[in-house]
Amino acid sequence: MGLPSAVFTSFDLASDWIKSNYLSGILMEYPVDQSCYDWAIESGYFKEKSVIDRSPTFIEKFVSAYQQNWHFEHGEELCHQNMQDKT
């Protein structure tokens, strides 16, 4: 998995940059000033079930399916996933 190459404050700014550079990949929405792990717990999207769920190795790699994401190929948006609408 590659590292993020940019951070934007709005979808429109990010989408414009992706389109203008014909980029492929996933644009993912992240909480600001909070980890994905803590956000998912506070939002009720994740519950710790075992000691492993509290381990540094688990937390440092945590991403929630409930984070909005958009898939792009060569600058074109292919699909948008928003699991929050399905709860």
VORO-41845 format. One record per atom (N, C-alpha, C, O): residue number from 1; residue in three letters; atom name; z, y, x. Coordinates in pm, 1 decimal, padded with zeros to 6 digits. Layout:
N
SITE,NUM,ala,CA,Z,Y,X
...
END
This chain:
87
SITE,1,met,N,00000.0,-00117.2,00084.0
SITE,1,met,CA,00000.0,00000.0,00000.0
SITE,1,met,C,00000.0,00123.8,00088.8
SITE,1,met,O,00076.9,00132.3,00184.5
SITE,2,gly,N,-00084.4,00217.6,00057.6
SITE,2,gly,CA,-00091.7,00340.2,00135.1
SITE,2,gly,C,00013.8,00440.6,00092.5
SITE,2,gly,O,00070.2,00431.2,-00016.5
SITE,3,leu,N,00039.1,00534.6,00178.0
SITE,3,leu,CA,00134.3,00640.8,00146.9
SITE,3,leu,C,00065.6,00750.2,00066.2
SITE,3,leu,O,-00055.9,00766.9,00076.6
SITE,4,pro,N,00141.3,00825.4,-00014.3
SITE,4,pro,CA,00082.2,00936.9,-00088.5
SITE,4,pro,C,00022.6,01039.3,00007.3
SITE,4,pro,O,00074.9,01061.6,00116.5
SITE,5,ser,N,-00087.3,01101.1,-00034.6
SITE,5,ser,CA,-00153.3,01199.3,00051.5
SITE,5,ser,C,-00135.4,01342.0,00001.6
SITE,5,ser,O,-00176.2,01436.3,00069.5
SITE,6,ala,N,-00075.1,01359.8,-00116.1
SITE,6,ala,CA,-00056.3,01494.7,-00169.9
SITE,6,ala,C,00049.2,01491.9,-00280.0
SITE,6,ala,O,00077.7,01387.2,-00338.2
SITE,7,val,N,00106.9,01609.5,-00307.6
SITE,7,val,CA,00202.9,01626.0,-00416.3
SITE,7,val,C,00161.2,01749.3,-00495.1
SITE,7,val,O,00133.2,01854.2,-00437.0
SITE,8,phe,N,00157.1,01736.8,-00627.2
SITE,8,phe,CA,00114.4,01847.2,-00712.6
SITE,8,phe,C,00216.9,01871.2,-00821.9
SITE,8,phe,O,00291.3,01780.6,-00859.4
SITE,9,thr,N,00220.4,01993.6,-00872.9
SITE,9,thr,CA,00313.7,02029.1,-00979.2
SITE,9,thr,C,00254.9,02009.6,-01118.1
SITE,9,thr,O,00326.9,02021.7,-01217.3
SITE,10,ser,N,00125.5,01979.5,-01127.5
SITE,10,ser,CA,00065.4,01956.0,-01258.5
SITE,10,ser,C,-00045.9,01852.6,-01248.3
SITE,10,ser,O,-00106.1,01833.5,-01142.6
SITE,11,phe,N,-00071.8,01786.4,-01361.0
SITE,11,phe,CA,-00180.4,01689.7,-01365.8
SITE,11,phe,C,-00313.9,01758.2,-01338.9
SITE,11,phe,O,-00397.6,01704.2,-01266.5
SITE,12,asp,N,-00334.7,01876.5,-01396.3
SITE,12,asp,CA,-00462.7,01946.3,-01379.8
SITE,12,asp,C,-00493.2,01976.4,-01233.3
SITE,12,asp,O,-00606.2,01957.0,-01188.6
SITE,13,leu,N,-00393.8,02023.5,-01158.4
SITE,13,leu,CA,-00415.4,02050.9,-01015.8
SITE,13,leu,C,-00448.6,01923.2,-00940.3
SITE,13,leu,O,-00539.3,01921.3,-00857.1
SITE,14,ala,N,-00375.3,01817.1,-00969.3
SITE,14,ala,CA,-00399.8,01689.2,-00901.9
SITE,14,ala,C,-00536.8,01633.7,-00937.3
SITE,14,ala,O,-00611.1,01589.4,-00849.7
SITE,15,ser,N,-00569.6,01636.1,-01064.7
SITE,15,ser,CA,-00697.9,01582.9,-01110.5
SITE,15,ser,C,-00814.8,01660.5,-01050.3
SITE,15,ser,O,-00914.2,01601.0,-01008.4
SITE,16,asp,N,-00803.1,01792.1,-01046.0
SITE,16,asp,CA,-00909.2,01874.6,-00985.4
SITE,16,asp,C,-00929.2,01838.5,-00838.7
SITE,16,asp,O,-01042.8,01828.5,-00792.6
SITE,17,trp,N,-00819.9,01818.7,-00764.8
SITE,17,trp,CA,-00828.9,01783.3,-00622.9
SITE,17,trp,C,-00893.3,01646.4,-00605.3
SITE,17,trp,O,-00979.1,01627.7,-00519.0
SITE,18,ile,N,-00851.4,01551.3,-00687.7
SITE,18,ile,CA,-00908.1,01415.8,-00681.0
SITE,18,ile,C,-01057.8,01419.6,-00709.9
SITE,18,ile,O,-01137.2,01359.0,-00638.0
SITE,19,lys,N,-01095.6,01491.0,-00815.2
SITE,19,lys,CA,-01237.2,01498.6,-00853.9
SITE,19,lys,C,-01320.6,01569.1,-00748.2
SITE,19,lys,O,-01431.1,01524.8,-00717.0
SITE,20,ser,N,-01269.2,01678.5,-00692.6
SITE,20,ser,CA,-01347.6,01755.0,-00594.9
SITE,20,ser,C,-01367.6,01679.8,-00464.0
SITE,20,ser,O,-01460.2,01709.5,-00388.6
SITE,21,asn,N,-01281.1,01582.5,-00437.0
SITE,21,asn,CA,-01292.8,01503.6,-00314.0
SITE,21,asn,C,-01341.1,01360.7,-00339.6
SITE,21,asn,O,-01344.3,01278.7,-00247.8
SITE,22,tyr,N,-01378.5,01331.2,-00464.0
SITE,22,tyr,CA,-01432.1,01199.2,-00501.9
SITE,22,tyr,C,-01339.0,01085.2,-00458.2
SITE,22,tyr,O,-01383.7,00984.9,-00402.6
SITE,23,leu,N,-01209.9,01102.4,-00484.3
SITE,23,leu,CA,-01110.2,01006.8,-00436.8
SITE,23,leu,C,-01090.1,00890.7,-00532.8
SITE,23,leu,O,-01115.7,00901.9,-00652.6
SITE,24,ser,N,-01044.1,00779.8,-00478.4
SITE,24,ser,CA,-01011.2,00660.7,-00556.4
SITE,24,ser,C,-00865.3,00625.1,-00532.8
SITE,24,ser,O,-00814.4,00639.7,-00421.7
SITE,25,gly,N,-00798.6,00578.8,-00636.8
SITE,25,gly,CA,-00660.4,00536.7,-00624.0
SITE,25,gly,C,-00582.5,00565.2,-00750.1
SITE,25,gly,O,-00639.7,00584.4,-00857.4
SITE,26,ile,N,-00451.8,00567.7,-00736.1
SITE,26,ile,CA,-00362.7,00587.6,-00850.2
SITE,26,ile,C,-00286.6,00718.5,-00832.7
SITE,26,ile,O,-00225.0,00742.6,-00728.9
SITE,27,leu,N,-00291.6,00801.8,-00934.9
SITE,27,leu,CA,-00211.3,00923.2,-00942.2
SITE,27,leu,C,-00088.8,00887.1,-01024.6
SITE,27,leu,O,-00101.6,00842.7,-01138.7
SITE,28,met,N,00030.2,00905.9,-00967.6
SITE,28,met,CA,00152.2,00864.2,-01035.6
SITE,28,met,C,00246.9,00981.6,-01051.6
SITE,28,met,O,00266.4,01060.9,-00959.5
SITE,29,glu,N,00305.6,00991.2,-01170.4
SITE,29,glu,CA,00404.2,01095.1,-01198.6
SITE,29,glu,C,00541.4,01049.0,-01149.1
SITE,29,glu,O,00585.7,00938.4,-01180.1
SITE,30,tyr,N,00607.5,01134.7,-01072.2
SITE,30,tyr,CA,00740.5,01104.0,-01018.9
SITE,30,tyr,C,00840.9,01207.8,-01067.4
SITE,30,tyr,O,00805.3,01324.0,-01086.6
SITE,31,pro,N,00966.3,01167.1,-01087.6
SITE,31,pro,CA,01069.1,01265.6,-01118.9
SITE,31,pro,C,01095.6,01353.0,-00996.0
SITE,31,pro,O,01079.3,01308.0,-00882.6
SITE,32,val,N,01136.1,01476.7,-01019.1
SITE,32,val,CA,01166.9,01569.0,-00909.3
SITE,32,val,C,01318.7,01576.5,-00894.2
SITE,32,val,O,01391.3,01583.3,-00993.3
SITE,33,asp,N,01365.3,01575.3,-00771.0
SITE,33,asp,CA,01508.3,01582.2,-00739.0
SITE,33,asp,C,01586.9,01461.8,-00791.3
SITE,33,asp,O,01707.5,01470.6,-00814.1
SITE,34,gln,N,01518.0,01350.3,-00810.0
SITE,34,gln,CA,01582.8,01228.3,-00857.2
SITE,34,gln,C,01496.0,01109.8,-00816.1
SITE,34,gln,O,01373.3,01119.7,-00815.9
SITE,35,ser,N,01558.1,01000.0,-00782.1
SITE,35,ser,CA,01480.7,00881.0,-00745.7
SITE,35,ser,C,01421.8,00815.1,-00870.1
SITE,35,ser,O,01472.0,00833.4,-00981.0
SITE,36,cys,N,01316.0,00739.2,-00850.4
SITE,36,cys,CA,01256.5,00661.9,-00960.7
SITE,36,cys,C,01359.2,00565.3,-01017.5
SITE,36,cys,O,01367.3,00545.0,-01138.7
SITE,37,tyr,N,01436.5,00506.8,-00929.1
SITE,37,tyr,CA,01540.0,00409.7,-00967.4
SITE,37,tyr,C,01642.9,00474.6,-01060.6
SITE,37,tyr,O,01671.3,00422.2,-01168.3
SITE,38,asp,N,01698.3,00588.4,-01018.7
SITE,38,asp,CA,01798.9,00657.0,-01100.8
SITE,38,asp,C,01738.7,00706.9,-01231.8
SITE,38,asp,O,01802.5,00699.0,-01336.8
SITE,39,trp,N,01616.0,00758.1,-01225.6
SITE,39,trp,CA,01547.0,00806.1,-01345.8
SITE,39,trp,C,01529.8,00693.2,-01447.2
SITE,39,trp,O,01556.4,00711.9,-01565.9
SITE,40,ala,N,01485.5,00576.7,-01401.1
SITE,40,ala,CA,01462.3,00463.6,-01491.1
SITE,40,ala,C,01593.1,00417.3,-01555.8
SITE,40,ala,O,01595.0,00382.8,-01674.0
SITE,41,ile,N,01701.2,00416.5,-01479.3
SITE,41,ile,CA,01831.3,00377.1,-01534.7
SITE,41,ile,C,01878.3,00479.7,-01637.6
SITE,41,ile,O,01917.6,00442.9,-01748.3
SITE,42,glu,N,01874.7,00608.4,-01601.7
SITE,42,glu,CA,01920.2,00713.7,-01692.9
SITE,42,glu,C,01835.4,00722.3,-01818.8
SITE,42,glu,O,01885.9,00758.0,-01925.2
SITE,43,ser,N,01706.6,00690.0,-01807.8
SITE,43,ser,CA,01615.9,00695.3,-01922.7
SITE,43,ser,C,01623.0,00569.4,-02008.5
SITE,43,ser,O,01562.2,00563.1,-02115.3
SITE,44,gly,N,01696.9,00469.8,-01961.9
SITE,44,gly,CA,01710.6,00346.0,-02036.4
SITE,44,gly,C,01596.1,00248.0,-02017.4
SITE,44,gly,O,01581.4,00154.1,-02095.6
SITE,45,tyr,N,01514.8,00268.7,-01914.1
SITE,45,tyr,CA,01400.2,00181.5,-01887.7
SITE,45,tyr,C,01433.6,00065.7,-01793.9
SITE,45,tyr,O,01355.2,-00028.4,-01781.0
SITE,46,phe,N,01549.5,00072.3,-01728.6
SITE,46,phe,CA,01587.6,-00034.1,-01636.0
SITE,46,phe,C,01738.0,-00054.1,-01641.9
SITE,46,phe,O,01814.7,00042.1,-01647.1
SITE,47,lys,N,01779.2,-00180.3,-01641.1
SITE,47,lys,CA,01921.2,-00214.9,-01636.7
SITE,47,lys,C,01943.4,-00311.3,-01521.4
SITE,47,lys,O,01871.1,-00409.8,-01506.6
SITE,48,glu,N,02042.5,-00282.4,-01441.2
SITE,48,glu,CA,02077.8,-00372.7,-01331.1
SITE,48,glu,C,02126.6,-00504.4,-01389.3
SITE,48,glu,O,02211.4,-00506.8,-01478.5
SITE,49,lys,N,02071.7,-00614.3,-01337.4
SITE,49,lys,CA,02110.0,-00746.2,-01387.3
SITE,49,lys,C,02180.8,-00830.0,-01282.0
SITE,49,lys,O,02245.0,-00929.9,-01314.2
SITE,50,ser,N,02169.0,-00789.2,-01156.0
SITE,50,ser,CA,02232.8,-00866.7,-01049.5
SITE,50,ser,C,02264.4,-00775.2,-00932.2
SITE,50,ser,O,02224.3,-00658.9,-00929.5
SITE,51,val,N,02336.1,-00829.2,-00836.6
SITE,51,val,CA,02370.7,-00755.2,-00715.0
SITE,51,val,C,02243.7,-00713.1,-00640.8
SITE,51,val,O,02239.8,-00606.3,-00579.7
SITE,52,ile,N,02142.0,-00795.3,-00646.1
SITE,52,ile,CA,02015.1,-00764.3,-00578.6
SITE,52,ile,C,01956.6,-00633.5,-00630.9
SITE,52,ile,O,01896.1,-00558.2,-00554.6
SITE,53,asp,N,01973.9,-00605.5,-00760.3
SITE,53,asp,CA,01920.2,-00483.1,-00820.5
SITE,53,asp,C,01986.2,-00356.3,-00767.0
SITE,53,asp,O,01936.3,-00246.3,-00791.0
SITE,54,arg,N,02096.6,-00369.7,-00695.5
SITE,54,arg,CA,02165.5,-00254.5,-00636.7
SITE,54,arg,C,02149.5,-00249.0,-00485.1
SITE,54,arg,O,02207.9,-00163.2,-00418.9
SITE,55,ser,N,02070.4,-00340.4,-00430.8
SITE,55,ser,CA,02055.6,-00347.4,-00284.9
SITE,55,ser,C,01960.9,-00238.6,-00234.1
SITE,55,ser,O,01868.2,-00199.5,-00305.1
SITE,56,pro,N,01983.0,-00189.7,-00112.6
SITE,56,pro,CA,01894.7,-00089.1,-00054.4
SITE,56,pro,C,01748.3,-00133.6,-00050.8
SITE,56,pro,O,01658.4,-00053.4,-00075.9
SITE,57,thr,N,01724.5,-00260.3,-00019.8
SITE,57,thr,CA,01587.4,-00311.1,-00012.9
SITE,57,thr,C,01518.1,-00301.0,-00148.4
SITE,57,thr,O,01399.8,-00267.7,-00154.9
SITE,58,phe,N,01589.3,-00328.8,-00254.8
SITE,58,phe,CA,01532.6,-00319.4,-00389.5
SITE,58,phe,C,01509.9,-00173.6,-00428.2
SITE,58,phe,O,01401.9,-00137.7,-00475.3
SITE,59,ile,N,01611.6,-00089.5,-00408.4
SITE,59,ile,CA,01604.9,00050.7,-00449.7
SITE,59,ile,C,01495.4,00126.3,-00375.2
SITE,59,ile,O,01425.1,00207.3,-00435.5
SITE,60,glu,N,01479.6,00101.4,-00245.0
SITE,60,glu,CA,01381.3,00177.7,-00166.7
SITE,60,glu,C,01237.3,00145.5,-00204.0
SITE,60,glu,O,01147.0,00222.6,-00171.4
SITE,61,lys,N,01213.7,00033.6,-00271.6
SITE,61,lys,CA,01077.8,-00004.3,-00312.0
SITE,61,lys,C,01056.0,00008.4,-00462.3
SITE,61,lys,O,00949.7,-00027.8,-00512.7
SITE,62,phe,N,01154.4,00058.8,-00533.2
SITE,62,phe,CA,01150.2,00060.7,-00679.1
SITE,62,phe,C,01048.9,00160.8,-00732.8
SITE,62,phe,O,01046.4,00276.9,-00691.8
SITE,63,val,N,00966.2,00114.4,-00824.6
SITE,63,val,CA,00875.0,00197.4,-00903.0
SITE,63,val,C,00882.3,00143.1,-01044.7
SITE,63,val,O,00886.9,00021.7,-01064.3
SITE,64,ser,N,00883.2,00230.0,-01142.1
SITE,64,ser,CA,00894.6,00187.2,-01280.8
SITE,64,ser,C,00758.7,00186.2,-01349.9
SITE,64,ser,O,00677.3,00276.4,-01329.5
SITE,65,ala,N,00734.9,00085.3,-01430.3
SITE,65,ala,CA,00612.7,00079.9,-01511.4
SITE,65,ala,C,00611.0,00193.4,-01613.6
SITE,65,ala,O,00506.5,00223.2,-01671.6
SITE,66,tyr,N,00726.3,00256.8,-01635.9
SITE,66,tyr,CA,00734.6,00366.3,-01731.4
SITE,66,tyr,C,00696.1,00501.8,-01672.2
SITE,66,tyr,O,00692.5,00601.6,-01744.1
SITE,67,gln,N,00667.8,00506.2,-01544.8
SITE,67,gln,CA,00615.8,00629.1,-01484.9
SITE,67,gln,C,00467.9,00639.2,-01522.6
SITE,67,gln,O,00391.3,00544.8,-01503.0
SITE,68,gln,N,00429.1,00754.1,-01576.4
SITE,68,gln,CA,00288.5,00771.7,-01612.3
SITE,68,gln,C,00201.6,00757.7,-01488.4
SITE,68,gln,O,00239.2,00801.1,-01379.5
SITE,69,asn,N,00084.1,00696.1,-01506.3
SITE,69,asn,CA,-00009.2,00687.1,-01394.2
SITE,69,asn,C,-00152.4,00686.2,-01444.4
SITE,69,asn,O,-00182.0,00642.0,-01555.4
SITE,70,trp,N,-00239.2,00736.2,-01359.6
SITE,70,trp,CA,-00381.0,00748.0,-01389.1
SITE,70,trp,C,-00458.0,00681.3,-01276.7
SITE,70,trp,O,-00424.2,00698.0,-01159.5
SITE,71,his,N,-00560.5,00606.5,-01311.1
SITE,71,his,CA,-00643.2,00538.2,-01212.0
SITE,71,his,C,-00775.6,00612.7,-01197.9
SITE,71,his,O,-00841.1,00645.2,-01296.9
SITE,72,phe,N,-00813.4,00639.0,-01073.4
SITE,72,phe,CA,-00937.7,00709.7,-01043.5
SITE,72,phe,C,-01024.2,00625.4,-00950.8
SITE,72,phe,O,-00973.9,00552.0,-00865.8
SITE,73,glu,N,-01154.0,00637.4,-00969.0
SITE,73,glu,CA,-01248.8,00575.8,-00876.9
SITE,73,glu,C,-01359.2,00676.5,-00849.1
SITE,73,glu,O,-01428.2,00721.3,-00940.6
SITE,74,his,N,-01375.2,00711.5,-00722.7
SITE,74,his,CA,-01475.6,00809.1,-00678.4
SITE,74,his,C,-01466.0,00939.3,-00758.9
SITE,74,his,O,-01567.5,00999.1,-00794.5
SITE,75,gly,N,-01343.0,00981.7,-00786.7
SITE,75,gly,CA,-01319.7,01108.0,-00855.3
SITE,75,gly,C,-01323.8,01102.1,-01006.6
SITE,75,gly,O,-01297.9,01202.9,-01072.3
SITE,76,glu,N,-01354.9,00988.8,-01062.8
SITE,76,glu,CA,-01361.7,00974.0,-01208.2
SITE,76,glu,C,-01237.3,00901.7,-01259.9
SITE,76,glu,O,-01196.5,00799.5,-01204.7
SITE,77,glu,N,-01178.0,00955.3,-01365.7
SITE,77,glu,CA,-01060.6,00891.2,-01424.7
SITE,77,glu,C,-01103.4,00766.8,-01501.9
SITE,77,glu,O,-01187.4,00774.2,-01591.6
SITE,78,leu,N,-01045.4,00653.0,-01466.4
SITE,78,leu,CA,-01078.7,00526.8,-01532.5
SITE,78,leu,C,-00985.3,00497.2,-01649.1
SITE,78,leu,O,-01029.7,00456.8,-01756.6
SITE,79,cys,N,-00855.4,00517.6,-01627.2
SITE,79,cys,CA,-00759.9,00490.6,-01735.0
SITE,79,cys,C,-00629.1,00563.6,-01708.9
SITE,79,cys,O,-00599.8,00605.5,-01597.0
SITE,80,his,N,-00551.5,00577.4,-01815.5
SITE,80,his,CA,-00420.9,00642.9,-01811.0
SITE,80,his,C,-00320.8,00547.9,-01873.2
SITE,80,his,O,-00344.3,00494.2,-01981.4
SITE,81,gln,N,-00209.2,00526.9,-01805.2
SITE,81,gln,CA,-00104.8,00439.2,-01857.7
SITE,81,gln,C,00020.4,00520.7,-01881.5
SITE,81,gln,O,00072.7,00584.8,-01790.3
SITE,82,asn,N,00068.4,00517.7,-02005.8
SITE,82,asn,CA,00192.9,00585.0,-02040.6
SITE,82,asn,C,00276.9,00489.2,-02123.8
SITE,82,asn,O,00267.3,00487.2,-02246.5
SITE,83,met,N,00358.5,00410.8,-02056.8
SITE,83,met,CA,00442.7,00311.9,-02124.4
SITE,83,met,C,00551.3,00378.3,-02208.7
SITE,83,met,O,00606.0,00314.6,-02298.7
SITE,84,gln,N,00583.8,00505.3,-02181.7
SITE,84,gln,CA,00687.2,00574.2,-02258.2
SITE,84,gln,C,00646.6,00586.8,-02404.6
SITE,84,gln,O,00732.9,00588.5,-02492.4
SITE,85,asp,N,00517.3,00595.6,-02432.0
SITE,85,asp,CA,00469.3,00605.2,-02569.7
SITE,85,asp,C,00485.4,00474.2,-02645.5
SITE,85,asp,O,00477.8,00472.4,-02768.3
SITE,86,lys,N,00507.8,00364.1,-02573.3
SITE,86,lys,CA,00514.2,00232.0,-02635.4
SITE,86,lys,C,00656.3,00187.1,-02664.6
SITE,86,lys,O,00678.3,00075.3,-02711.2
SITE,87,thr,N,00753.4,00274.5,-02637.3
SITE,87,thr,CA,00892.7,00234.9,-02661.8
SITE,87,thr,C,00936.3,00276.3,-02800.1
SITE,87,thr,O,01050.5,00251.5,-02838.7
END
